[in-house]
């Protein structure tokens, strides 16, 4: 169709005002009524198009006409007419005078919109969604380009081309079955990405993406690779908006992050609730809030649906701008109580550090973070709010508070639904998960057998939820240094997963990955390396060579090689992983920075401390810029810097660095945090090298006492601390005391070795 073309003898096309994936929009004059309108025409596909694609697009176009014509709300574009002209479908709508949100951001040169405008747009769009959802219509493609702000300030939602009517699910299934992508990657909900059931809460997630972008100037996951964007939505908590825009009010940040919860049940219940929250202008500021667990259910954590295979990132509001940096899912976890170097699945940006390095505890987020069943939505609003608050606390790393909150919710579920209801059992699983991360490992471990037995009785022994609980119990055993028992449980769970899901299922591979980690802790480094190599190869085949899970397993291979003394090979792999992550996720992504950390660590282990020092300084600069000077990862890099200063014989500098890092860790993480204790030990090491053994002994004893209190007197790290004490006593000429301490440690280690033989 062209300019001045008369459509159906009534609508004269005047000029082209917009072009999208499905059609073109023309300003036109209705010759019958003498008014100006907008006419949207389905674009011709050319002579070589796929007939099935044409059929789908025609259905979508007709669907938009039918859906939009049935709606009457000031926040929804009015449809006047629909038909076909010379075989081309057309849609006649009201002509809107204004700019869509994409254009508003472009006009603003990439800068975010004023706060008052963000709040006003949020309230108007939420009100329009409340109306459409009440009428059973889910938009499913909400994005800045589909939201218009008129010259009088009115905000309208446009383009219902892939909307779903509540009573017309079959129609949606037919569209999905064609392999044509539904939605725009930068604004798609995790359930859309995973191919799950989509309801009104998917629109709320998309609205959260839109509000994040107009509030900060960039989408939550602003990556150039469509696959990386989808993975970001599915697996990665968004960076808090106030990290990008400090003047954004706390209540707006909280609303945006609530909308961006990974699981639908953790978002606002409906758009009406959202309208009340926005207009109520809640004043409680929650800086750095991230809502919802970082992972989806087990069923959603496999490969992305086939229709995403050739997907591009699509159009976002701005073609350029600041790159969004999805944060390390584990970066905010402040209660990491395992101090042994392990890299269990779930926290992808983990480190493996030796005795003199910062040994990152890397808590494994569970492979199957069980979502509560649909019955949860019927719970009283107070219970649902408590569950959201528990998830928010967990996302902030406030695990002790999250554990208590989840325990309270689980008790309510037991009273309402019964102790063996799947939702009750899921609530208990979440509570125990949080308790482990809060350091209450022994308490959680005592409760896991009963929970696993209940899930086996209700759901079956090979049900994913049952296996998830058993796998978490294995993780807890590892946290307590009981690696032989952990290995047994992982092996049993792995056999069940192979039997129930097959050897190449992502959850099976995740369990094998954790088994490889445990083999390394048992000193079976060749077995650990071989298993990790097999997992990496399988993941490369199933998920692709650059998939984050594949790269995590390659890091585990490198770790096993390093522990075996093959640091050159480890260094090569860490460098390759760092390059791959920079390419796929971005140079400043936390996972990329983590691989760079491992590279610097490997250089130090190879005796190339000058090179390591340079890498650590570069990493500290980038970590400080991206995550801040007191972020745990920034401090970890500073710790590595101090270690290598000591290796170069610069012990006064090393001592000063260790003391400063120890103080910052104590202030930000707490005096008993494993990272703080590692820094305190490094202070003692430097004091010893400077000949100040009495002061060193005091620091070593503080470390050992704290480890004994939180990890137990027989934990390997507690015993290592006692060995450090004995060495100090020896250097102070107190040989008898040193000998008694050495013998005591040796007896316990022999007992442990015979018990695990």
N, C-alpha and C positions, 0 to 999 in steps of 0.2 A: 504494500500500500504506500502511496506517495502523497506528497503535498497537494492539496485541493481535490483529492480523490473524494468522491461522494459515496459513503457507505450506506447500503440499503436505502439509497435515495433520500437519506435524512441527515446523516452526520458528515459534515464537510471537514476533512483533516486540514489543519492550518499549518502547524509546525511540530516537529519532533521535540518532545521535552524529556524523554527518558528512554533508556534501553536496558533490559535485564536479561537473565538467562532464558526466560520463557517468551518474552515478547517485547514490543515497543509501545510506548505511551505517547499519544499525540494530543495536543490541544486542538479541540474541534468545536464547531458551532452546530448546535441542534437547530436545523433549519425549520423544523415544525414549531418549536417553542421559542425560538429566538434567544437561546441562552448558550453560554459557553460550557463545554463539558470536557472530560478527559476520556479518550478512547484508547483502550489497550487491545492490541492486536497480536495474536500468536505469530511469531516469526516463522517464515518458511524455512525448511531445513535443507533445501537444495535437492538435486536429482539423485544423490547417492546416500540419502539418509536411510536409517534403519526404520522400517515400517512400524515395528513394535515400539520404538522410542516415540515416533510421531503419535501413536495411539495413546501412550501414557501421557504425553504432554497435553493432548487434547482433553483427556479426562481430567487432568489437573486444572486446566483452564476452565472447563465447564464447572468443576467443583468450586472454584473460586467464585464464580458467578452465583451458584446456588447457595453457597454458605453465606457470602457477604450480603446477598439480597435478603436473607432471612433475618439479618441483624439490624437493629435500629438503636443506635447509641451515639452520643456526640463524640465518643472516642473511636468510632469505627467509620471508615470511608463508606459513603452511601453509593449503592449500585442502582442505576436507573434502568438499564436494558442489557440484553445479551442476545447474540445471534451469530450467523455466519454470512459472510459476503464473499462470493467467488471461492468458496471452499475454505476461507480463512476465518476462524472464530474471532469474535470481537466482544469486548466488554465495555459498556458505557458507565462512567462513574462521575461523581461530582468533581469539578476542577478545584484543586486545592492550591491556594496561594501561600507559599511558604517554602521551607527547606526541610529535607529529611535530615536525620541526625548525622548521617555521614557527611553531608554537605556542610552542616553547622560546624563540625570538627575541622573540616578542610578550610572553611572560612576563618576559623580561629587559629589556623596555621599549626594544627596539631596540639595546641594547648587545651587542657580540659575546660569544660564549660563552668561558668560561675556556680557556686554551691547552691544558691537559691534556685537556679535553673535546673540543676540536677534533681533537687528535691521535688520541684514542681512537675518535671517530666515523669519522675518515678511515680508520683501520686496519680497523675492522669492515666498513665499506661496501666497501672495496677487497677484502677477503677474500670477501665475498658476491658481488661482481662477478667475481672470479677464478673462482668456482664456476659462476656462470651462463654466463659466456663460454666456459668449458671445455665446457659442455653446448650450445653453439651458440645461446645466447639473448642478444640485445642488447636492453636495456630501452627505450632511445630517449626516455624522458620522465622522467629522473632529476631530481628537484627536492626542496626541503626538505619539501614537503607529502607526498611519497611515501617519506619515510624516518622511521621511528618509533624513538624511544629509550624502551625499557621502564623500568619502575620499578627493575628489577634491573641496569640499565645496558646490557642487550643492545640492539643496533641491528639493525633489520630493514628490508629494502626491500619496499615494497608496490606494487600497481598496475602490472601488466604488460599493461595494456590495449592498448598499441600496440607491444609488443615484437615483435621479428623473430626467427624461428627460422632458423638458418643454412641449412637445407634447404628453406625455404618462402618464397623470395624473391618468387615470383609472388603470394602472398597480400598481401605488403606493397605490391607494385605496384598491386594492385587498390584497396587503401586509398588510396594516394597519388593515383591517378587520379581520385578523387572530388572533389578540390579541397578536402577537409577538412584543416585544418592538423594536422600531426603534431608534437607537442612544444610546449613553453612558451617563448616568446621569450627570457625572461631566462636560460634555461639551455640553449639550443639550440647545437649545434656549427656551425661555419662550413660543414661539408659538408652538414649537414641544411638549412641556410639556402639554400645554392647548389643544392640538388636533386641533389647528387652521391651516390656510393656511401657507405653508412653501415655501419660495422662496430663492433667492440668499442671502438675508440678514440674513437668519438663519446660513449659512456658516460663515458669517462675525462675528456673535456672538460666534460661536464655535471657530473661530480663536482667538477672544479676550480671551476666556478661556485658550487656548493653550499658547498664549503670556503671559498672567498673570502668568501661572505656570512656564514657563521657565525663566521669569523675576524675580519671587519671590521665587520659589522652592515649591509652593503649589498652588492647584487650587483655584479659587475664593470662592468656598463653599466646604471645605474639611471636610465633616461630615461622620460618619460611617453609618448612616441610609439613605437609598436611598430616602425615602419620604422627609426627612429633606433637602437633597440636592436639590430635585426638587422644594420644596417650596422656598428654598433660591434663585434659579434661577428665579422663578416666581415673588417673592414678595420683596426680600431684596436687597438693593443697595450693591455692593461689597465694601469691605474695600479698600481704595485707595492703589495701589501697593507701593507707596513711604512710606506708614506707615510701610511696611514690609522691604523695601529696599530703604533707604534714598538717595543712590547714583544714583538711576535710574533717567535719564533725564526727565524733566517735559514734553517735547513733546511726549516722549514714553508713559508716564503715561496717558496723555490726549488721545492719540490714543487708548490705551487699554480700557479706560473707555468709550470712544465713541462707541467702538465696543460692549461693554457690556450693552448698553442701553436696557431697558426692551422692549421698543416698536420698531419694525423694522424701522419705518420712522424716528427715531431719531439716527439711526446708519449712518455711511457713506453711501452715495447713492449707490455706487458700489465699486468693488475691484479696479477699475482703479483709482478712487479718492483716495483710500487708498494708492496705490502705489505712487502716486504723493506726498501725505503727508509724507510718510515714507522717500522717497528719497529726498524730499525737506528739511528734517531735520528742521522742525519748532522749533524755539528756545524759544518760549514763554513757560515758566514753569508755570504749573497750579498745585500747591500743593494741595492735598486733593480733587481733582475734582471727582465728581460722576455724571454721565450723565444719564438723563432720570428720569422720575418720578418713585417712588418706587412701584407703583401699576399698575396692568394691567387693561384692560377694564372690565366692569361688567361681560361680558359673559365669561371671562377667569378666574374669581375669584371663581368659584364653585369648585366642587370636581375635582380632577385630573382624566384623562381618565381611564377607567377600566383596560386598558392594563398595567398601572403602578402598579397595586395592589400587584403583587408578585415580583416586581422589586428589584434587589440588586444594590448596588452602582456601581458594575462593576469595571473594572481595571482602575485605574488612573496611572499617570506616575510614582508615587512613592507609595510604599505600606505603608510607614510611613513618618512622617514629621511633621512640625508645623501645628497645627490645625487652619484652617481658621475660622475666627470669623465674620460672617455676622453682620454688625453693626446694631444697633437699627435704624429702618427706620426714627424715629423722632429725633435721637440724634443730627443731624446737623442743626435742625431747630432753628435758632437763634432769630427769632422774634415771640416769643410765648406771646401773649398779654392778654390772658385770665388768670386771677389769681385765679379763683374759682376751687376747687378740683373736677375734672371731668375726666372721662375716656372714651371718645367717641371713637368709632371704628376707626381703621386705624393705630393708634400709639400704638403698643401692649405693649411697656414697659413703661407704664405710672404709676404715683404714685397718691395717694390720701392723702393729708396732711392736718392736722388740723390747727387752727389759729396760733399756736406757731411753726408749722413745715414749712418746705419749701413746698409751695403749687404749685405743678407743673401744668402748664396750659394745657399741653397735647393737642395740636391742632389735630383735627381729620383729617387725610388724608381722602379724600372722598371715599366712597365705590365704586363710579363709576367715575373714572378719565377718561373722555371720550376721546378716541383716535380720531384724525382727520381722516375722511374717506379717501379712496384711492385716491380721487382727489388731495389730498395734494401733492402727489409725482409729480404732473404736475406743481406745482408752480415754480416760478423763484428760482434759486439757492440761491439768496440773502434772500428770504423769508424763505426758509427752514433752512438756516443757522441761521437766527434770532430766529426761533422757537427752534432750538437745543440749542442756547445760553440761551434762556429764561428758558428752562428745566434744563440746567446746573446750572444756578443761583438759581433756586428753590431747586435743590438737595443739594446745598451748604447752604441753609437756608437764602439766600440773597433775601428775598421775595419782598422787595420794588423794587429792580432792576428787579426782575423777573416779577412783576406785570406790570411795565411800558413796558417791552419788549413784554409781551403777549398782552397788549393793542395795541401796534403798529402792531403786527402780525394780530390781529383781524381786525384792520382797513384795512390792506392790503387785507385780505380775503374778507371783505365786498365790497371793490372796484372791486376785480377780479371776485368774484363769486356771489355777491349779499348779502344784509343784512340778508336774511332768509335762506341762504344755510346752510345745516347741519354743514359743516366745519367752516363756520363763527360763528355759534352758539357755536360750540365746542371751538373755540378760545376764545370767550367771557367768556365761563364757566371757562376756565383755567385762564384767566386774573382775574376774580372775586375771584377765589379760592386763588390766590396769594395775592390779595389785603387784604383779610381777615387775612391771616397769617402775613401780613406786618403791621397790626394794623389799617388799614383803613376800619374798620368793618362797620361803618355807611354808608360810600360811597358805599361799595359793597352791603350792604343790600338794599339800595335804587334802585340798578340796578337789583337785582334778580327777582322781580316780572315781569318786562318786558321780561327778558330772559326766564323765565318759561312760560310766555304766548306765546312767539314766538315758543318755542320748542313744546308746546302743539298744536299750530296751524299747524306747519309743520310736526311734528312726531306723534302727538296723546297725549292725556292726560295721558295715562298709559304707555307711552314709557319709557324705563329705563333712557334715557337721560333727559327727562322731570322730572322724579322723582328724579334724581340725583341733578338737580338744586334746586328743592324744598327742598330736604333734606339738601343741603348746606345752604339754607336760614335759616333753622331751627337751624343749628349750629351757624350761625352768630347771630341770636336772642339770643341764649344762651350765646354767648360771651359778649353781651351787658347786661346780667343779666335779660333778658326778658324771663324767663323760662316758664312762663305760655303760652305765644304765641308759643314758641319753641315746647312745649308739644303738642299744637293743630296741628301744622304742621306735626310733627313726626307721630301723630296718623292718620292723613289723608293720609300721604305717606304710612304708614304701611298698611292701609286698601287697598290702591291701589296695593301695592306689593302682598299682599295675593291674591287679585283678579286676578292679571295678571300672577303671578309666582308661587303661592302656598305658604303655611305657612312654608315649610321647605327649601325653596330656600335660599342659602347663603346670598343673598342681602336682602331678607325679614328678616332673622335672624339678619343681621347687623343693620337694621333699628330698630328692637325690642330692640337690645342691647342699641342703642343710646337713645331710649325712656326710658329704665330703668335708664340710667344716669340722664336724665332730671327729672324723678320722684324723684330721690334722691335729686336733687337740689331744688325741690319744698317742701322738707321735708316729702315726702310720702315714708318714708324709708321701711315700710312693703311692699308696692306695688313695690318699686324698687327692693327689695330683691326677692320677688316672681317672678317678670318678669325676672330678671337676672337668677334665678334658672331654669326657664322654657327654656330660651335661651341656657343655659349651657347644659341642658339635651338634647335639640334638636340637638345642635351642636355635642354633644358626639355621638348621634345616627347617624347623617348624615356624619360627618367628622371624628369621632373617639375621644376617651377620651383624647388623648394627642395632638390633633391638636392645633396649636397656638390660633385659634379663640375660641375654647372651653376653653382653659386656661384663655384667656382674660375675658370671661364671668364669670368664676369661681372667678377671681379677683374682678369683679364687685359685686358678691355676698358677698365676704369678705369685700369689702368696705362698702356696705350697713349695714352689720352686725356690723362693727366697729363703724359706725356713730350712730347706735342704742345702742351702749354701750356693744355689745357682742364681746369684743375683744379676748376672749379665742377662740371662734369659728373662728373669722377672722384669728387669728394667725395660727390655725391648717390648714386652707385652703391655706394661703400664703406659709406655709412650704411645703405642698403637691405640690403646683404649682412649687415652686422652685426646688424640687426634680425631677418632671416630665420634666421641661425645661432643667435641667442639663443632664438628660438621653437622651432627644431627640435632643437638640440643642447644648449641651456642657456646661461645667461649667462656661466658660468665655463669653458665649453669652450675649449680653446686656439684653435680656428678662429675662434670669436667674438672672442676677445681679439685675434687677428691682424687681423681686419677693423677693430677699434677702433684698433689701431695705425696702419693705413693712413689712417683718418679723421683722426687727429691729425697725421700727416705731411702730408696734403693741406691741412689748415688752415694749417700752417706755410708751405707753398708758396704759399698765397694771401695771405701777409703777415699772417695773423691769429694772430700768435705768442702773444698773451695767451690766446686761446682754446685754441691748441695746447698751451700750457703747462699749462693746467687739465686738459685731456684726458690728457696724459701723466702728470700726478700721480695722477689717478684710476686710470689703467691700471697704474702702478707699484704702487699699493696693492693692486690686485686680483691682479696677477701675483705679488707677494710672498706674499700669502695663499695662493694656489693652488699656485704652483710654487716658491716660496722666493726669498730675496733675491739669490742668486748664479746663478739659472737664466739661461741665455743670453738668453731672451726678456725677463726682468726687466731685465737689463743693456741690452738693445737699447732698451727703453722709456726707461731712464735716459739713454742716449746721445741719444735724440731730445729729451729734456728739456734736456740741455746745449746742443744745437744751437740750440734756441729761446731759451735764456738769452743766447746770443751774439747772436742776431738782435735781441734787445731791448736790446743794448748793454751787457749785464751780463757783461763779459768776465772779470772776476776770478772770479765765480761759475761761469761756463762752464768756465774753466780748472780750477778745483777739481773740478768734476763730471767732466770728461773724464779727469783724472788718476786719480781714484778708480775710475772704470769701467774704464780701461785696466789698472790694477793688478789688479782683480778678474778681468778677462778673461784676463790673463796667468796668473793663478794657477789658474783653472778650465779654460781652453781651451788655454793654451800661448802662448808669445811669438810664434810664427809664424802663429797662427790669423788668418784674414782679419778677424774681428771685432776682435781685439786690434789689428791694424794700422790699422783704421779709427779706433779710439779714439786710437791714437798720432798719427795724422794730425790728429785734432781737437785734440789737445794742441798740435800745431804751429800750427794755424790760430789758436787763442786766443793763443799766444805772439806770433804775428805781429801780431795786432790790438793787442796791448799794447806793440808796438814792440820786442820782444825777439827780433830777427831771427836773431842768432847761435844762440840756443838752438833757435829754430824750425828752422833749417837742419840742426842735428844730428838732430832728430826726423825730419824729412823724409828724410834720408839713410838712417836706420835702416829706415824703411818701404820705401824703394825697394830697398835691398840685399836685404831679406828677400823681397820680391816677385820680384826677379830670380832669386833662388835657387830658389824653389818654383814660380814660374809661367813663368819664362824671361825673358831680357832684352828681348824684343820684344813681350811681352804688353801689351795696351792699358793695364792698370792699372799695370804697371811704367813705361810711357811717361808716364802721367799723373803718377806720382810724380816722374819726372825734370823734368816741367814745373813741379811745385811747387818743386823744388830751384832751377831756373833763376830763378823769381820771387824766391825768397829772396836769391839771389846778386845779383840786380838791386837789391833794396832795400838790400843791404849795400854798394852801390857797386862791385861786382865785375862790371861790364857785359860785359867781354870773355869771362869764363868763362860768364856767363849766355847770351850770344849763341851760343857754340859748342854749348852744351847744347841750346838751342832748335833750332839747325840740325840737330843729330844726330837729335833726335826727329822733326823735320819730314821728313827724308829717309826714315826708317823708315816713317812713316805714309804717305808717298807711294808707297813700294814696296808696302806692304800694300794700299793702295787700288787700285793698278794690277793687282796680282795677283788681286784679287777682282772686278775689273770685268768 
